[in-house]
Amino acid sequence: MNNILFIKSSLNGEQGNSTILAQELVANLSVNSEVKVVERDLAEQGLEHLTQIEMAAWMTPANERNSAQVKLTHISDSLIEELTTSDTLVIAMPMYNYGVPSTFKAWVDRVARAGVTFRYTENGPVGLLKNKKVVIVAARGGIHAGTVSDSQTQYLTSFFNFLGLDDITFIYAEGLNMPGNEERYAAAQAEIKNYSL
Ligand SMILES: Cc1cc2nc3c(=O)[nH]c(=O)nc-3n(C[C@H](O)[C@H](O)[C@H](O)COP(=O)(O)O)c2cc1C
């Protein structure tokens, strides 16, 4: 059984290009192997920006947390549990204003926790997550892969490496708001069809 965590963050919900293409990937993986899928729609969930108060709640020993701190810590704990219990992360990734959606960044800020998903050592931080594949389906209006304007690829690679994950695949659906978009969309679909775990 392969546990898939399917993370979405399109402002366009189920109509988003990233959502539709990543959904095709999940459906394809389901045909070829036995999978259990947990979906997390970050655009719908609308996590707040991380605050000092929330971080302080994490850092308070569990048996000393007040009820507000218990509630705040639960937000991060539950997202981390979804992450740690998954074998494969399928990430539907729209490009918005040259970056990741702010709702996805709010997720990143909740799942990067010292002592839980990474730890500090004399040689720098070490990721505590292991043995997970990360597949990122990146939908863009323009064409960026391999150029300096692709801030997402480097950022996401660095972030998942930081947590200990280095088996990362990017599938790009680019130029979706440009002439030739249908061919490029079809090329992404073909890549999705060929992807196997
Ligand atoms: C608010 C907003 C910002 C965008 N910024 C960019 C951008 O910086 N670069 C780009 O190539 N496309 C940009 N686009 C186009 C999206 O990347 C494209 O529509 C893609 O399909 C988004 O994924 P989604 O359909 O899953 O939401 C932007 C779209 C929106 C709505």
The ligand as an SDF file (V2000), in Angstrom:
LIG
                    3D

 31 33  0  0  0  0  0  0  0  0999 V2000
   -2.5720   35.6400   -9.1750 C   0  0  0  0  0  0  0  0  0  0  0  0
   -1.8730   34.9800  -10.3240 C   0  0  0  0  0  0  0  0  0  0  0  0
   -0.5140   35.1680  -10.5000 C   0  0  0  0  0  0  0  0  0  0  0  0
    0.1560   34.5370  -11.5380 C   0  0  0  0  0  0  0  0  0  0  0  0
    1.4940   34.7100  -11.6680 N   0  0  0  0  0  0  0  0  0  0  0  0
    2.1640   34.0600  -12.6520 C   0  0  0  0  0  0  0  0  0  0  0  0
    3.5820   34.1690  -12.7690 C   0  0  0  0  0  0  0  0  0  0  0  0
    4.2500   34.8310  -11.9920 O   0  0  0  0  0  0  0  0  0  0  0  0
    4.1870   33.4900  -13.7700 N   0  0  0  0  0  0  0  0  0  0  0  0
    3.4970   32.7100  -14.6510 C   0  0  0  0  0  0  0  0  0  0  0  0
    4.1040   32.0940  -15.5340 O   0  0  0  0  0  0  0  0  0  0  0  0
    2.1590   32.5580  -14.5430 N   0  0  0  0  0  0  0  0  0  0  0  0
    1.4870   33.2160  -13.5730 C   0  0  0  0  0  0  0  0  0  0  0  0
    0.1250   33.0520  -13.4500 N   0  0  0  0  0  0  0  0  0  0  0  0
   -0.5530   32.0840  -14.3050 C   0  0  0  0  0  0  0  0  0  0  0  0
   -0.6620   30.7290  -13.5740 C   0  0  0  0  0  0  0  0  0  0  0  0
    0.6080   30.2070  -13.2530 O   0  0  0  0  0  0  0  0  0  0  0  0
   -1.4340   29.7170  -14.4050 C   0  0  0  0  0  0  0  0  0  0  0  0
   -2.7410   30.2300  -14.5880 O   0  0  0  0  0  0  0  0  0  0  0  0
   -1.4890   28.3440  -13.7710 C   0  0  0  0  0  0  0  0  0  0  0  0
   -2.3970   27.5540  -14.5190 O   0  0  0  0  0  0  0  0  0  0  0  0
   -1.9180   28.4370  -12.3040 C   0  0  0  0  0  0  0  0  0  0  0  0
   -2.2280   27.1670  -11.7750 O   0  0  0  0  0  0  0  0  0  0  0  0
   -3.7370   26.7860  -11.4360 P   0  0  0  0  0  0  0  0  0  0  0  0
   -4.4840   26.8300  -12.7630 O   0  0  0  0  0  0  0  0  0  0  0  0
   -3.6410   25.4280  -10.8720 O   0  0  0  0  0  0  0  0  0  0  0  0
   -4.2740   27.8000  -10.4610 O   0  0  0  0  0  0  0  0  0  0  0  0
   -0.5540   33.7000  -12.4240 C   0  0  0  0  0  0  0  0  0  0  0  0
   -1.9290   33.5030  -12.2390 C   0  0  0  0  0  0  0  0  0  0  0  0
   -2.5800   34.1440  -11.1980 C   0  0  0  0  0  0  0  0  0  0  0  0
   -4.0580   33.8960  -10.9980 C   0  0  0  0  0  0  0  0  0  0  0  0
  1  2  1  0
  2  3  1  0
  2 30  2  0
  3  4  2  0
  4  5  1  0
  4 28  1  0
  5  6  2  0
  6  7  1  0
  6 13  1  0
  7  8  2  0
  7  9  1  0
  9 10  1  0
 10 11  2  0
 10 12  1  0
 12 13  2  0
 13 14  1  0
 14 15  1  0
 14 28  1  0
 15 16  1  0
 16 17  1  0
 16 18  1  0
 18 19  1  0
 18 20  1  0
 20 21  1  0
 20 22  1  0
 22 23  1  0
 23 24  1  0
 24 25  2  0
 24 26  1  0
 24 27  1  0
 28 29  2  0
 29 30  1  0
 30 31  1  0
M  END
$$$$
